[in-house]
Amino acid sequence: MFESLKKKFASWLGKAKEEKPKKKAKPGKKPKKPAKKAKKTVKKSEKTEKIPEKLPKLPKGAKEIYIPKKFNVGYKIYEPETEKIPKQIKEIEETEEKLEEAEEELSGEKQGFFSKIIKKLTTAKLDKDTFEDLFSEFEITLLENNVALEVVDKIRDSLAENLVGKHLKEAEAEKQVFESLKSSILEVLIEPSDLIKQIKKHKGLYTIIFFGINGSGKTTSIAKLAHLLQKNNISCVLAAADTFRAASIEQLQKHGDKLKVKVIKHDYGSDPAAVAFDAQKYAEKNKIQVVLIDTAGRMYTKSDLLREMEKIIRVSQPDLKIFVGESITGNDATEQAKTFNEAVGIDGIVLSKADIDEKAGTILSVSYVTKKPIYYLGIGQNYPDLKPFTKNEVLKNLGLE
C-alpha cells in the first residue's frame, strides 16, 4: 500500500538531503579545475572483426558491410579490415556518444519538487508564481496516483499557505517543507470515532446498513465487522436484504455459519425493507445488540435501485450508513461514494482491498470529497483482516511519519 507515492516522497526528500553547499575557494588560491575525462581510445582491431576462414551465407541481395555488434540485429556480417565504417553508422555512434555525455551532465541537475522548493527557500523568498511552476511536477504525480483533482487543489493551497513568502535557513528549510506536506495530508483525511466504543455507549439496538456496487467486497466486509464485534463481546445478527442478486443470500449464510451468527432471510424477489425490519424485531426479542444489514449491490447510476435503498433506510432507521468501495478502483470509488452520499447521506466508509492499493489515491480522496470518515480498511481475505483507519497510519505508509 502506498508504495508508489512512498518511493516518490523518499526519493524527493532524499535528494534534498544529499544537496550540500559548494565549498568556497580560499583567498589567493585559484580553484582547481575538474580533471578532464580521458578519451577512450579504440584500437583499430576493436572497430572491425577479422574475417573467419568460412563466412556465413548472407541473405539474397545483401552486401558485405561492417555493422558494429550493437546494431547487429540479425546476421553476423564481416568485412575486410581495410574497408571503412559506413558513414551513416559512424554518425549514429557519434550522436549516441554525445547524448550519453549530455545525460551524465544533466543527471546531477535533475531535482524533484521538494528539493527544488528547499533550494528556492534557502536562496530567496518563494513567490506564488514560482511555487505554482514547481508544484506542477508534484501535481502530475498525485493525479497519476488517483488522487482526486479537488484534493490536489487542497494540498496545493495548503502547501502554498505554509511556504509562499518564506525565506528560511538551510537547516530549517527541509523540516518546514516536510511538516507542511504532513499538515496538508492531515487536513485532507478525516479520522472516525471508535465504532466499538460508539456501539457500547449506545442505548438499545444499534443498526448498521451497508451500500456499494456489486463486487466491492460489501458482504465480506460485513462478515469481518461481525467477527470484530464478537471479539469485543458485542452480539449481532445479519440481515440478508440483498434479495436480488443470485446466490447473495447463500453467500451471507455461509459467513453466518462460520461465525455462528444468526442470518435473517426471505425468498429471492421479496421486499428488502421487510427483511431489515424482521432482523430488527428478532434482535430486540433476543436482546442482540447490533443488526448488520446487507443490501443488493447497485450501480450508483440506477435511479430505481437508489429509490429502493431509500425505502430500506426509511423502514430500518439505521444508526450508521456505510459505503463500501474498492480502494484499487481509484477515482471510480470516489465518484461512487460521492453519488451514494448525495442519494442517501452516508455516515462513513469502508475501503476493501487496501492491502493491494499501491497508489493510495482513493484513501486520500474519498474521505475529503464526501466529508465523511473512513472507518476501516480491508487488508486481506480473512475475518481478522479489517483494520481501523487512522491518519498516522497513512502518514507512516507514505514515509512521512
Secondary structure, DSSP 8 states (H G I E B T S, - for coil): --HHHHHHHHHHHHHHHH--------TTS--------------HHHHS----SS-----TT-------GGG--SS-----TTS---HHHHHHHHHHHHHHHHHHHHHTT---HHHHHHHHHHHS---HHHHHHHHHHHHHHHHHTT--HHHHHHHHHHHHHHHTT----HHHHHHHHHHHHHHHHHHH------HHHHHHHS-S-EEEEEE--TTSSHHHHHHHHHHHHHHTT--EEEEEE--SSTTHHHHHHHHHHHHT--EE---TTS-HHHHHHHHHHHHHHTT--EEEEEE----TT-HHHHHHHHHHHHHH--SEEEEEEEGGGTHHHHHHHHHHHHHH---EEEEE-GGG-SS-HHHHHHHHHHT--EEEEE-SSSTT-EEE--HHHHHHHTT--
